[in-house]
C-alpha cells in the first residue's frame, strides 16, 4: 500500500510516541498498587508517615506519566499531522499529473473530498492509535494472562468466548468499512451538487430554480444521512453484543465456580479474582466500538486515497531534452492526426495534415463542434492524438518534456480563466520573474492597459473567484496578456477575441504581429481569418479546405457560405 | 466584523456557549427521542451498577456459604439484567445516531437553502471550494461530535452527580478536600480550551482555504497544464497545506494534554484525600473504613470529570465547524423581498429604467443615470466597448443586483413591489458563460421548464439548431454530460442554452453574448429561431457582432457606464456618433473582405 509507506519517515517519532504511551500505561497499572499500599499500609495502620511517603511516590510517578503524556502528545501530533500533510502532498501532486481522461474518471468534488476529508480521517486515526488505541488490546491481553495464572480452568471459560468475539469484531469492521466507503461516496455526491450550485448560481437564479435545486440537494443529503446512520449503527451493534457475551461469561464463571467450590477444586477468592478480571477485560472491550468505527472509516478512506495514488496518468512525459532546446523556430506540423476523446466512440479529428511555418498565422474556421478546439489541445499535449503525430520543428512532441514543450506555447483558451490572486500574480503565470515593464507591455498589447490602470489598485487588484467584476472581454484580454508575457514561439488563440469589439480586436491582432510567433487562431469571423497567411476550414473533424482567403473564396463552397453569411448580415441594413 | 470576532478570545468564549446553545436548539427539536435516550442512559447506568452489585451479593450469600439454593434463579435474573443492559445501550446509541444525523442533515439543508437566498454579490467574492468545505469538513466535525458526545455527557453528568451525592453522604469534609482540585482542573481546562478553541477555528479556516484552492486549481487544470505551472500550484498548495498542518498540530497537542492533566490531578486528589483523611483518622474525626470507601468514590468522581473535559474539547471542535456554518446561515440575505412586494402571475414585458445608478464597490460607480424604456415585445440591443457596463445593466434587469439609486419598473410597477422569484419566472436567459449540469442533455434543456414533455424538449433543441449534433451523440438526448459540461464544445453548449431559453417561454428574454462561440452559418440558422423566439417578448441582447443586433427595435449605446446614444439602427447611423463609427469600423472591414 502506497499510503502506508508514507508512514515510514515517521517511524521514529511513532516509536517514541508508542514508548511514551507504554510508560504511561505502566504507571497507570502501577498506580492501583500504590493506592492499595496507601490504604493498607498507611491508613489502615494509622501511619500518616507512610501515607505521605507513598503519596509522594505516587505524585512523582504521576508527574512522570504527565510528562510522558505531554511528550506523547507532541510526538503523536507531529507524526500524524506530517503524515496527513504528506498524503495531501502526494495526492495533489498526483492530481496535477492527471490527464484529462483521469479527470473524467474522478469528479472534481470527489477529488476534493479525498484530499481533505479522507486525509483527515486517516490523520485522526493515526493520532488516536499512537495515544490510546493500543491500550485496549494490551489491557485485554494482560487481563487474560493474569486470569490464566489465577485459575486455568475457570479462565478457560471466558477465553473460549474471546476468539469468536474477535471474529465478530473483525466481521463488523469489514462490513462497516464497506459501509463507510459508501458514506464517503455519498459525501462526494453532496459535494458535487453543492459545487454545481455554486458555479451555476447565476443560471439557477435566473431560472429561479432554487427550490428545484434544494430538492435535488435534499435527495443526496438524505442519502448521506441514511448511509451514515446505517454505517454508524452497524458499528454500534458491536458493544452491546460484546458486553452481553462477556457478562454471560461472568455468569458462567459464577455457576461453574459454584460447582467447583463444592467439589473443592477452587477457592472463593479465585472465583472473585477471575470475575474481576473478566470485568476489566469487558471494560477494555467497550473501547473497541470506538476503535472499530475509527479504523473502518480509516480503511475506507485509505482505499479511496490509494485509488487516486495508483491511477496511472495516460499522458506520458517524453525525455528528449536535447532536442527541446532547439524549438526555436516554431514550425508546427500535423501528420495524419486522428483523435477521439477517451471513452468515446467517434473521432473528432480525422487524418489532419497541415504545416504552419515559423512566424506564420493560421486561422481555423469551422462550424460549432467541428473539432477546432480539440485540435488546439493536441499542441500543448493536453491530450495525445489517437493516431498520427504532431511535430514542432521536426520533433515529435510526444518525445518532449511537458515543461519544455509548454514553455514555447502561449495558450489562450475559449473560456477566460483567471485565478484567485492579483492581476500581477495572474500575469506572472506567463513569466514568473516578469518586470513591471514587461507586464505593462503585455497588458498594453492585449489592449487592456487602460482598464488595468483605471482600477483602484491597478496591478494589485484581486481577481478570480474572490476578485472584482470584470467583463468577459476584459477577462479575455487579461488571459491574452498572460500568454503574451511569455513571449511564446507559438501562440494559440481559441476564439479568444469573441467578446471583443472589432476595433479592439483589430488593434490587438496588430499588436501581436511584432511578437513574430507562429500563431494559430480559431475564429468565427472572416474579417479575422482573412488576415491570416493560411486558413484551415474544418468540417466534422476534417480539413476540407486550406489556403488563403482568396483561394478559399475561389473553390470552397462552405467558405463562400460563411463569407456570405457575414457579408449578408452586414449589408442587410 | 469577522476579524474582530477572531481577535478577541473573550468574545470567542461567549460565542462558543452561544454556538453550543444553537446546536442544542437543533437537537431539542427531537425532544421526545432525546428524553428516550436520556432514559436509556439512566437505565443502562443503573443496570450497569446493579449487575456487579448482584454478583457481589451472590458471592457473599451463595459462593462463600456454598449454598447452591436459588443460585440458578439469581443467575437467570442476572442474565436478564445484562440483557436489558445491552439492549438499553443499543437503543440509546441507535436513537442518538438518528438524532445526530438528523441534526446534521438539517444544518446542511439550512446552509444550502440559505445559499439560494444570498445576493449574487456574496458569490462574486467567495471561492466555491471554500464554501463547499463548510458542507463537508465543518459539518463533519459537528457530526462526529454529536454521535458520541451527547451520550457521554449525559452519562458523565449522571455519574458525577451520583458519586458526589454518595461522597457528601460519606464525609462532607473529605468531599471538600476532593473538590480542591476542581478549581485547578477548571484553570487547566480554561488554559487548554482557550487554545484549542482558537486553533480548531484556525484549522477549519485553513482547511476551507485549502479546499477552495484545490477546487479552483482542478477547475483550472487546462491553464495550469498549458502554462506548465504544476510546480507553482503545488508549492502554493503546500503553503496552504502547511497552514492546516500547523493549526492542526497545536490543536492536537493541546487537546492531548487534557487526559494527562486530568489523570495527574486525579492522583493529586487521591493523595490529598489519603493524607488529610489519615490526619483526620488520627484525630478520630473519620473512621478508616470511611476513608477506604471514600477514596474509591473519589477515584470514580474524577473519571467522569475527565470524560467531561475531553468531551468539552471535542465539543469545541464541533463549535469551530458549526460557527462557520452559522456564519453563512447568518449572512444578510438578498435584500429580502420587501413586505409590500407581491408575486406576479403575468408579465407583459414592459421594462423601464429611471435614473438608475449602481456600483459594485462602495466607492465609485459602474453605471449611472440610466434611463430607458422597453415596450412589451420590443427588442433592445446593448452596444458598447467591453467593460462599458452592458453586463451590469443585465445584472440589474435580472435583479442579481439592486440599484443604488433610481428605479426599475416592470409593467409600470416598481421592482421593489415585485417578488424576485416571480419576476424571474417570466424571464429566460442565455448567459455569456453557458453553464451545464452533470446529467443528460435532455435534463439540461428541460431546466428551462421542468414540466416540458420530451417532444417539447426535442422541438426546442430543433429550433436552436442543436438537434443534429445531439442526434450524432452516442445516446442522443440521453447522453450524459460530465461535470462542467465538458465533452461538448463551447458553441454546442451555447446551442443547448438557447434551447433551454426557448423552452422556458418567457416574457422577457435576455441574450448576453448568446451566440459568441457559434459559427456564423449556424448563427444564421438559429437567427431565424431567435427572431421567432423574440417575437412578442421583450428582449435584451448583448452582442459584439453588429450584424446580429441591427434589427433591434432599439439600440442603447453604452460607454463608461452611461447610455450615450439611443435609437434604431438607422437613426443612430444618421446621428454619425459613436455607433456610426463602430459600424463604420466593421463595415470597412467587411468591405475589405469583399474585395
Interface residues (C-beta under 8 A of the other chain):
Chain A: X24 X28 X31 X35 X38 X39 X42 X43 X44 X46 X47 X48 X51 X52 X55 X56 X58 X59 X61 X62 X63 X65 X66 X69 X70 X72 X73 X74 X76 X77 X78 X80 X81 X82 X84 X85 X88 X89 X92 X93 X95 X96 X97 X98 X100 X103 X104 X107 X108 X109 X111 X112 X113 X115 X116 X117 X120 X123 X127 X131 X187 X190 X191 X192 X194 X195 X196 X197 X198 X199 X200 X201 X202 X203 X204 X205 X206 X207 X208 X209 X210 X212 X213 X214 X217 X218 X221 X222 X224 X225 X226 X228 X229 X232 X233 X236 X237 X239 X240 X241 X243 X244 X247 X248 X250 X251 X254 X255 X257 X258 X261 X262 X268 X271 X272 X275 X279 X290 X341 X344 X345 X346 X365 X366 X367 X368 X369 X370 X373 X380 X382 X402 X403 X406 X407 X409 X411 X413 X414 X415 X417 X419 X420 X429 X430 X432 X451 X456 X464 X465 X466 X468 X469 X470 X471 X472 X473 X474 X477 X479 X482 X486 X495 X498 X499 X500 X501 X502 X503 X504 X506 X524 X525 X526 X527 X530 X549 X558 X561 X562 X563 X565 X566 X567 X568 X569 X570 X571 X572 X573
Chain B: X51 X52 X55 X58 X59 X62 X63 X64 X66 X68 X71 X72 X75 X78 X79 X82 X83 X85 X86 X87 X89 X90 X93 X94 X97 X98 X101 X102 X104 X105 X108 X109 X112 X113 X115 X116 X117 X120 X123 X124 X125 X126 X127 X128 X129 X131 X132 X133 X135 X136 X137 X140 X143 X147 X148 X207 X210 X211 X212 X213 X214 X215 X216 X217 X218 X219 X220 X221 X222 X223 X224 X225 X226 X227 X228 X229 X230 X232 X233 X234 X237 X238 X241 X242 X244 X245 X248 X249 X250 X252 X253 X254 X255 X256 X257 X259 X260 X261 X263 X264 X266 X267 X268 X270 X271 X274 X275 X277 X278 X279 X281 X282 X288 X291 X292 X295 X299 X360 X361 X363 X364 X366 X385 X386 X387 X390 X391 X392 X398 X400 X420 X421 X424 X425 X427 X428 X429 X431 X432 X433 X435 X437 X438 X447 X448 X450 X469 X472 X474 X482 X483 X484 X486 X487 X488 X489 X490 X491 X492 X494 X495 X504 X510 X513 X516 X517 X518 X519 X520 X521 X522 X523 X524 X544 X545 X546 X547 X548 X550 X569 X570 X573 X582 X585 X586 X587 X589 X590 X592 X593 X594
